[in-house]
Amino acid sequence: MPNLFLWLSEQRRVFDFVKSNRFARKLASRFVAGETINSAIAAAKVLNEDGTTVSLDLLGESVSSREETAAARDEVLQILDAISTTAVDGNVSVKLTQLGLDIDRSLCIENMSRILDHAKQLDIFVRIDMESTEYTERTLDIFKELHDTYGNLVGIVIQSYLRRSASDVEMLIESGARVRLCKGAYAEPPELAFQDMKDVRSSFVALTKRLVDDGTYPAIATHDDEMVENTLQHVKEQNIPVERFEFQMLYGVRRDLQRKLRSDGYNVRVYVPFGSNWYPYLMRRLAERSSNVGFMARSFFKEMVARK
Ligand code: FDA
């Protein structure tokens, strides 16, 4: 079932059908903070109230025209302005395929440079999300170039399900880069990615240790109790101060755990996606949890019956 949803996330033709379904929209509203910058800022302010910081993400990926990349870039510039003028405690996450990675490397770098120049003026950090393995090498390559110019104004993501990640983490520790560690959310072949969750988790534990020991303000992005517990145990054993790292979770997921970690004094950042292109993001969230799939299936069934 999960892989079906990952496959569906790439099928644009079912997008309009799903988008028009009001239950899908309702489910999306659990994971997506509305379709506008204002709605994302409102959600961010609520999270900021209890000391949770945010990373705002304009939804959208795999953009295929130069005009669309320019529109996405301009919207990211507006998000940076909105964060600054509303004094939200937050930063921004972007996907390189939204900014031209599929079209032309130099266009992508140009768009990112415009974003980072503006982010530098406003002193706001920008994280480059990691997409499927089709893009891993190119994303890391562009990140390295941007990191050489902008330093730790820009950060990157590493996925523990990838077999290559242990060596990428060493390279990123060496360069002092800021890394967000997550498990990885795309369907990948066995030669590139661990297929067994046991292996994905043990890779996550090992990479967490490397990053909190020697990395630069790493972000441990997971809702998995065992991964969180392992991190807490390790930082306590090694006397690593809470200021040296942060936990990150997704908007609408494990709010109980977010609150608990925050009240225990840990830094917690919530990734707040927003925008009208929420369909692939929703499909990836559905793939992660069978109860979400059940909710979605029941909702579609009810609507079909109601339409008859
Ligand atoms: P796991 O999936 O095992 O979930 C643990 C528990 O969390 C579940 O038992 C459930 O209670 C809860 N949970 C998890 N997902 C849920 C959901 N969708 N709905 C309801 N409950 C849910 N991936 C990627 O490839 N590139 C990226 O750039 C990013 N960026 C990113 C940022 C942040 C802040 C986070 C938290 C995650 C990402 N991811 C990502 C996604 C990541 O790779 C992964 O798919 C999800 O975090 C799910 O993995 P967990 O480690 O949370 O564990």
Residues whose N, C-alpha, C, O or C-beta is under 5 A from the ligand:
A	BS01	FDA	D129 M130 V157 C182 K183 G184 A185 Y186 A221 T222 H223 D224 Q248 M249 L250 V253 Y271 R285 E288 R289
